[in-house]
Amino acid sequence: MFNILEREIVPLFYKCGTDGLPREWIAMMKASLMTLCPTFNTARMVAEYAHRFYIPAQETYTRMAADNLARGRALAAWNERVRAHWQEVRINEVSIQSKDKVYVRQNIPVSAVVQLGALSDADVAVELYVGRMNPDREVVGGYAVPLTCVKRRKDGSNLYEGTLHCDTSGLHGVAVRVVPKHADLVNAFNLKRICWK
């Protein structure tokens, strides 16, 4: 992007004709406006904000405030319980059943043994987090794949299973995470509780 700015766009801004105007740069800007304005404009932005944020926020408020704040009180109590017992949550073991090489369109079974302590499976989401790795071996553009609780073990831990579908080639990073889950929780990360393995 900086190369394009430095070598193509900025020189056009300073390349003026006999009338003192950068005609090629003006033409480029007009073409950009014609292309972008139908998509990036204030009317579209306000409508998108209303549908994605303002209306859902109003609906959440109405739902939580009903019946003398019944759902709001229940969520607050759940929040306190999760915070009090989160230190008991741990991922004991992760198993990814694959060889060194994985091929595009291959499905890989994944399982995790998770200890929840005083919390229940309904209180958490156990997810496989996967994404491409950058040169610093950090996952970028990652996404979550839900794992399903399939068995409660004798030691009190839960066995979760799922499938990782490989849809692109290249070096990928994989981890299992546990985050809080509740029907009225707007964002699981607001509680600042997460467990990784």
C-alpha positions as CSV (number, residue, x, y, z in Angstrom):
1,M,0.0,0.0,0.0
2,F,2.8,2.4,0.9
3,N,4.6,1.6,-2.3
4,I,1.5,2.4,-4.3
5,L,1.0,5.7,-2.4
6,E,4.7,6.7,-2.8
7,R,5.2,5.7,-6.4
8,E,1.8,6.2,-8.1
9,I,-0.7,8.3,-6.1
10,V,1.4,11.0,-4.4
11,P,3.4,11.9,-7.6
12,L,0.1,12.4,-9.4
13,F,-0.9,14.9,-6.7
14,Y,2.2,17.1,-7.4
15,K,2.0,16.6,-11.2
16,C,0.2,19.8,-12.2
17,G,-0.8,21.0,-15.7
18,T,-0.5,24.5,-17.1
19,D,-3.6,25.5,-15.1
20,G,-1.9,24.5,-11.8
21,L,-4.3,21.6,-11.2
22,P,-3.3,17.9,-10.8
23,R,-5.7,16.7,-13.4
24,E,-4.7,13.0,-13.3
25,W,-5.0,12.9,-9.5
26,I,-8.4,14.6,-9.7
27,A,-9.6,12.0,-12.2
28,M,-8.4,9.2,-9.8
29,M,-10.2,10.8,-6.9
30,K,-13.5,11.2,-8.9
31,A,-13.3,7.5,-9.9
32,S,-12.8,6.5,-6.3
33,L,-15.8,8.6,-5.2
34,M,-17.9,7.0,-7.9
35,T,-16.9,3.5,-6.8
36,L,-17.0,4.0,-3.0
37,C,-19.8,6.4,-2.3
38,P,-22.6,3.8,-2.9
39,T,-21.0,1.5,-0.4
40,F,-19.3,3.8,2.1
41,N,-21.6,6.7,3.0
42,T,-23.3,8.1,6.1
43,A,-26.8,6.8,5.3
44,R,-25.5,3.3,4.9
45,M,-23.3,3.6,8.0
46,V,-26.2,4.9,10.2
47,A,-28.5,2.1,8.9
48,E,-25.9,-0.5,9.6
49,Y,-25.2,0.8,13.1
50,A,-28.9,0.8,13.8
51,H,-29.5,-2.8,12.7
52,R,-26.2,-4.2,14.1
53,F,-25.9,-2.3,17.4
54,Y,-28.6,0.2,18.4
55,I,-31.7,-2.0,17.8
56,P,-30.2,-5.1,19.3
57,A,-29.1,-3.0,22.3
58,Q,-32.6,-1.7,22.8
59,E,-34.1,-5.2,22.5
60,T,-31.5,-6.5,25.1
61,Y,-32.4,-3.7,27.5
62,T,-36.1,-4.4,27.2
63,R,-35.6,-8.1,27.7
64,M,-33.3,-7.6,30.7
65,A,-35.5,-4.9,32.4
66,A,-38.8,-6.9,32.1
67,D,-40.4,-8.4,35.2
68,N,-38.6,-6.0,37.6
69,L,-35.2,-6.8,36.1
70,A,-35.6,-10.6,36.5
71,R,-33.3,-11.6,33.7
72,G,-30.8,-8.9,34.6
73,R,-30.6,-10.1,38.2
74,A,-30.2,-13.7,37.0
75,L,-27.4,-12.7,34.7
76,A,-25.7,-10.8,37.5
77,A,-25.9,-13.8,39.8
78,W,-24.5,-16.1,37.1
79,N,-21.7,-13.6,36.4
80,E,-20.7,-13.6,40.1
81,R,-20.8,-17.4,40.2
82,V,-18.6,-17.7,37.1
83,R,-16.1,-15.2,38.4
84,A,-16.0,-17.0,41.8
85,H,-15.3,-20.4,40.2
86,W,-13.4,-19.6,37.0
87,Q,-10.0,-20.6,38.6
88,E,-11.3,-24.2,38.8
89,V,-11.6,-24.3,35.0
90,R,-8.7,-26.0,33.2
91,I,-8.1,-27.9,30.0
92,N,-6.4,-31.2,31.1
93,E,-5.7,-32.6,27.7
94,V,-6.1,-31.9,23.9
95,S,-5.9,-34.5,21.2
96,I,-5.7,-33.7,17.5
97,Q,-5.8,-36.9,15.5
98,S,-3.7,-36.1,12.5
99,K,-0.3,-36.8,11.0
100,D,2.4,-34.3,10.3
101,K,0.9,-33.4,7.0
102,V,-2.7,-32.4,6.6
103,Y,-4.4,-31.9,3.2
104,V,-6.9,-29.4,2.1
105,R,-10.5,-30.6,2.5
106,Q,-9.4,-33.1,5.2
107,N,-11.4,-33.4,8.4
108,I,-9.4,-33.9,11.6
109,P,-11.1,-35.2,14.8
110,V,-10.3,-33.1,17.9
111,S,-11.0,-33.9,21.5
112,A,-10.4,-32.1,24.8
113,V,-10.8,-33.1,28.4
114,V,-12.0,-30.1,30.4
115,Q,-12.3,-29.7,34.2
116,L,-15.1,-27.2,35.1
117,G,-15.1,-27.5,38.9
118,A,-18.4,-26.0,40.2
119,L,-19.4,-24.7,36.8
120,S,-21.5,-26.8,34.4
121,D,-21.3,-27.4,30.6
122,A,-24.1,-24.9,30.2
123,D,-21.9,-22.2,31.7
124,V,-19.1,-22.4,29.1
125,A,-18.3,-22.7,25.5
126,V,-15.4,-25.0,24.6
127,E,-14.0,-24.1,21.2
128,L,-11.2,-25.0,18.9
129,Y,-9.4,-21.8,17.8
130,V,-7.6,-22.0,14.5
131,G,-6.1,-19.7,12.0
132,R,-3.1,-19.0,9.7
133,M,0.2,-18.3,11.4
134,N,2.3,-15.3,10.5
135,P,6.2,-15.3,10.4
136,D,6.2,-14.6,14.1
137,R,4.2,-17.8,14.7
138,E,1.1,-15.8,15.8
139,V,-2.4,-16.8,14.7
140,V,-4.0,-14.1,12.6
141,G,-7.5,-14.0,11.3
142,G,-8.5,-16.9,13.6
143,Y,-11.9,-18.4,14.0
144,A,-13.6,-20.6,16.6
145,V,-15.0,-24.1,16.0
146,P,-17.4,-25.3,18.7
147,L,-16.6,-28.5,20.5
148,T,-19.5,-30.6,21.9
149,C,-19.6,-32.2,25.4
150,V,-20.1,-36.0,24.7
151,K,-19.3,-37.5,28.0
152,R,-19.0,-36.7,31.7
153,R,-16.0,-38.7,33.0
154,K,-15.7,-40.4,36.4
155,D,-13.1,-37.9,37.6
156,G,-15.7,-35.1,37.1
157,S,-14.1,-33.8,33.9
158,N,-16.0,-33.5,30.6
159,L,-14.9,-34.9,27.2
160,Y,-15.5,-32.5,24.3
161,E,-15.2,-33.5,20.7
162,G,-15.4,-31.8,17.3
163,T,-14.0,-31.7,13.8
164,L,-11.4,-29.4,12.3
165,H,-12.1,-28.9,8.6
166,C,-9.0,-27.9,6.7
167,D,-10.1,-25.5,4.0
168,T,-6.8,-23.7,3.1
169,S,-3.2,-24.7,2.8
170,G,-0.3,-23.2,4.7
171,L,1.0,-23.1,8.3
172,H,-1.9,-23.0,10.8
173,G,-2.0,-22.7,14.6
174,V,-4.5,-24.5,16.7
175,A,-5.6,-24.2,20.3
176,V,-8.5,-25.1,22.6
177,R,-10.2,-22.4,24.7
178,V,-13.0,-22.2,27.2
179,V,-15.0,-19.0,27.5
180,P,-18.1,-18.1,29.6
181,K,-21.5,-18.8,27.9
182,H,-25.0,-17.5,28.8
183,A,-28.0,-16.8,26.7
184,D,-28.1,-13.1,27.9
185,L,-24.4,-12.5,27.7
186,V,-23.8,-10.0,24.9
187,N,-20.1,-10.6,24.6
188,A,-18.3,-13.6,26.2
189,F,-15.1,-11.6,26.5
190,N,-16.5,-8.8,28.7
191,L,-16.0,-11.0,31.7
192,K,-12.3,-11.2,31.0
193,R,-12.3,-14.9,31.6
194,I,-10.7,-17.4,29.2
195,C,-8.8,-20.6,29.5
196,W,-6.3,-21.7,26.8
197,K,-4.4,-24.9,26.0
